[in-house]
Amino acid sequence: MLRRSRFWISLIFFVLVVLPFLLPLPAQPDKSADALLPAGGRFVTVAGLRTVLMEVGSAGQPAVVLLHGFGGSTFSWRYTLPALQAAGFHAIALDLKGFGLSNKTFNTDYGHAAQADFVADVMTAAGIEHATLVGHSMGGSVIAHFAMRHAQRADRLVFVDAAILDRAQTPTLLQRVVPLLLTLQPAQRWGQLVLRSFITPQRTAAIARSAYHNPARLTPEVERAYLAPQTLRGWDLALLGILRDALRSTLPAALQSISVPALVIWGEHDNWIPLAAGAHLRDMLPAAAWAVVPDAGHLPMEEQPAAFNKILLDFLATSPRR
């Protein structure tokens, strides 16, 4: 029995701790973020991390900050930025930590509170003291954290198909264990092996396609833009860090504490976060405006840009800045 126990313990140790370093990582593209910088974009470095900034308008105009969702980037706002510029706003879109063309590293805090602080630092670097913040999907959680941590810098909030976690949602055992495991190098290596093997460009494209009400809107050009970050060295380690910190992204207080003017915009046919979740978020925010974009899924600003931009600009024109 003792020998058998030693054998199984040794085998488990070998598989969990030694084997991942003996298996070669599947080959990945190794492109430079500099080579992928979109036209009109520039790199900025804040808090020791480099990211991409897309900027229109100029200082002195009312400011708007656009934050993408999980798997998104500044590319998500390609139809929104020109509309804001034409309407006389100073608008910026940025890649959040770990996303888009930002630095890909495991050793940083990807929790949404830390992302909100990062946004504040980028705003400072761009010469923006306060602004309306627009957050899509995961970005909706980031702007909620921003409003709680940097209240004097948030004029208005716009939640677009927002993915917001609250502490009433009890994490599963797996959700609790994974962050602990990912502090260990063998688990990180296994994570890289799994991500590189299963999160292929084809699977990523299929996931992205499901976000659209009309999948045909994910054209080859759009697909290439969304897949570009997956060609950068370290994308898998950054994703592991993001997954590790997901549980620390729940909101620390009730949304009712947010007092700035707010707008909730939702795609009518969102299969990722249903319309009912948007209505619930609207009810949780005091006196929030509400708008539904027809013929749109999880990405209304891309699927129906004209309708989305009109809703956004009408809100910016009529709601008082705090």
N, C-alpha and C positions, 0 to 999 in steps of 0.2 A: 504493500500500500504506500509506503514511504517513497519507494523508487518510482512508482507510478505517479504520485503527486509531484515529485521533483521533475519528472519528465514533462508533465502537462504545464507546470509553472514555467519551466525553461522554454517550452514551445510557445506559450502565450507571450512571454517576454520577447522572444525572438521575433514573433510576428508583429507585435505592437511597437517595439522599440528599435529593432535592428533592420528588419525587412524593408521598411519604407526607404531607408538610405541605400539599400542595395538595388532597388528598382529605379530605373532611369525615368526621369520626368519626361512625359511626351513633349516633343519639340513644339515650340511656339514661335510665332514671328517676333522679331525684336526691333520694332521700329522706334524712331525717335519722336517724342512729342513735338519737337520743333518742326519736323517735316510735315506734321499733320495740323499745324496751326491754321485755323480757318481765316479766310480773308477778312480783314478788319479787326481781327482779334489781337490781343497782346498778352504776354505773360506778366504776372505780378507775383512777388514773393512776400508773404505775410506770415508771421509767426513761424518762420523757418520752412514754410511749405510753398511751393510754386503752383500756381493755378492759372487758368485762362480767364480773361476778362473781355467781354464784348460790350462796347460802350457807344451810345449815340447821344446827341444833344450836348449841352455844355453846362458848366457850373452856373448857378443862379437860376436855372429852370427847376420846376418841381421835380423831385427825384423819385424814381421807381426802380426797385430791385427785384429781379426775376430769378427764382430758384426752381431748378428742375426736380424731377422725381427720381426714384431708384432706377438706375440704368440709363438715366438721361444725361444731358449736358447742355451747354449753351445752345447747341443745335436745336433743342426743343423750342426755342423762342425765336426762330428765324422769321416767323411771320408777325410776331408781336413787337419786336424792336423797331422795325420801320414805322409801324402805326403809331407807336409812342413818340418817335422822333417827329413825325409829321404833325402830331398834336401839340408839340412844344414841350415835351418832357425830356429831362436828363435821365436816361435809363441805362442800367447795366444788367448783364446776365453773367453769371460766373459758374465755373465748375466747382461743386462742393468737394470737400476732401475725399480723395479716393475715387472720384468719378471723372468721366471725361478725360481730359489731358492733364489733370492735376497729378502731382507726385504719387507714385504707387509704392506704398510702404505698409508694413504690418504694424510698426511701432508708433502709432499715434492714436489719439482718441477719436473714434468715429461716432460716438453718441450724438444725438441730435442737439443736446445742450452745447457740446463742444463745436458742432457745426454752426450753431447760432453765433457763438463767439467768433468763429472764423469769418462769418458773414460780416459781423461788426468791424472786424479788422480790415476786411477788403473794402468796406464802405469808407473807412477812414483813409485808406490808401488812395481811393478814388475821389477824395475830397467831398464826400457826402456825409453830412452830419445826421440828417434824419430823412426818412423816405417812406413811401408806400411799399410794402413788401407783398409780392405775389408768389405763392408757393404751390407747386403742383405735386400731387401724390405725397411722397415722402417729404418734399419741400414744404408741404402744409404743416407737418409736424415741426419742421425747423423754424418756420416763422412764428408758430405758437410759442415755442421756447424763446425765440428772440423777443417777443412781446413781453414775456415775463422777466427776462434777464436784462433787457435793454429798453425798458418801457419808454424812455424819453426820446428814443430814436425811431420809434414806429409811429407813423402818422395814420396809416390805415393798413388793414390786412385783407388780402384776397386769397381765399382757399379754393383751389381748383382740384376737384376730385381727390380731396386730401385723405391721406392715410395717417390717421392719428391713433396712437395707442394711449390708453389710460391705465392707471394702476388697478382698476376694477377687473382687468383682464388677467386672470391667473396664468402665469407661465407654466408650461408642461415641464416634466422632469427632464426631457431631452433639452429643452431650451435653457434649463438651469445648468445642465452638465456640460454642454458644448463650450460655453465661454471658459469654464475651468480647464477643460482638456486642451483648448487652444493656447493656453499659456505654456504648454509643453512642446518642445521642438519636434518630437516624433509625431505628435498629433498635427502639427502644422505641416509636416512633410506629407502625411497621409491626406490632409486637406488639399494640398497642391496636386497630388496624384489624382484625387477624385475630381477636382474641378477641371483640370486639364483634359481628363479622359471623357468627362460627360458634358461639360459646358462648352460644347463645340459651337462654331459659328452657325451651323445649321440649326441646332437646338435654340441658340440665342435668338435667331431670326424668327423661329416659330413662336417663341414666347412673345417677342415684340409684336408679331402679327396679331396675336390674340388680344392685344390692347386696343386694336382698331375696330370700330363698328363695321367699316368696309375694309377688309384686309388688303384690297387692291391699292389702297393708299400707301401701303408700305412698298414703295417703288424700289428698284435696285439701288438707286442713288441714296434714298433715305436709309435703306438697310446698311449700305456701306458706312454711312456716317455713324450709325448707332453701334456698328461692330468695331469701329476704329479703335476705341480704347482697349479692346481685347487683344490688340496686336502689340501693346506696349509691355515692356519688361516689368514684371511685378504685379500685373493686374490681378493674378490669383491671390497673392499675399494681401493686397489691399482688400479684395472681396472677403477673405477670411477675417480680416480685422473688422470689416463692416458687420459681418455676421456675428462676430464675437461681441460687439458692442450693442447689438440690436435691443437687448433687454434694458439697457440703460437709456433708452430713447422714449420711455413712457413719460407722460407729462407729470410734473411734480405737484400740480394744483389743478383745481377745476377750471375749465375753460371759461366759466362765468366770470372769472377774475379779469378777463381781457375786456377793457373798456373802450378801446379805440374803434372807430367805424369799421365794419367788416362786411365783406361780400362773400357768399358761397356760390361758386359756379360748378355745375355738374354736367357731364355728358349724359344725355338721356338713356343711352344704351351701354353704360359702363358695365362690362362683365367682370372687371377686377374688383371694383368697390361700388356696390350697387347704389342706385339712386336713393334708396331708403336710408343709407348711411349718410348721404349728403343732407337729407332732410333732418336727420337726427343731429348732425353737427350744427345746422342752422338753428335748431331749437335750443341748443346749448349755449349759443352765443347771444348776448343781449342785443336785440334790435338789429340782427344781421339781415342784410339784403340777400335775396335768393334769386338765382337765374338758372334755367335749364337750357342746354344747347341741344337742339334737335339734330338727329342724324349724326350723332357723335358718340364715341365710346369713351375710353379712359383718357384720350388726348384731344379734348375739344379745341385747344388752341392750334392744333395741327390739322384736324379733320375739317373744322369749320372756322377758319381763321377770321373771315369777315364778321360772322355772327359773334364770335368770341371777343374780337377787338371792340366791337360796338358796345357790348355789355361792359367791358372793362373801362372804356373811355367815358361812357355815360356815368358810371359810378365815380370815376375820378373827377368828373365835372360837377357832380351834384352833391357828393358827400363832403362835409366840412373837414378840413384838415385840422387835426387836433392841435 
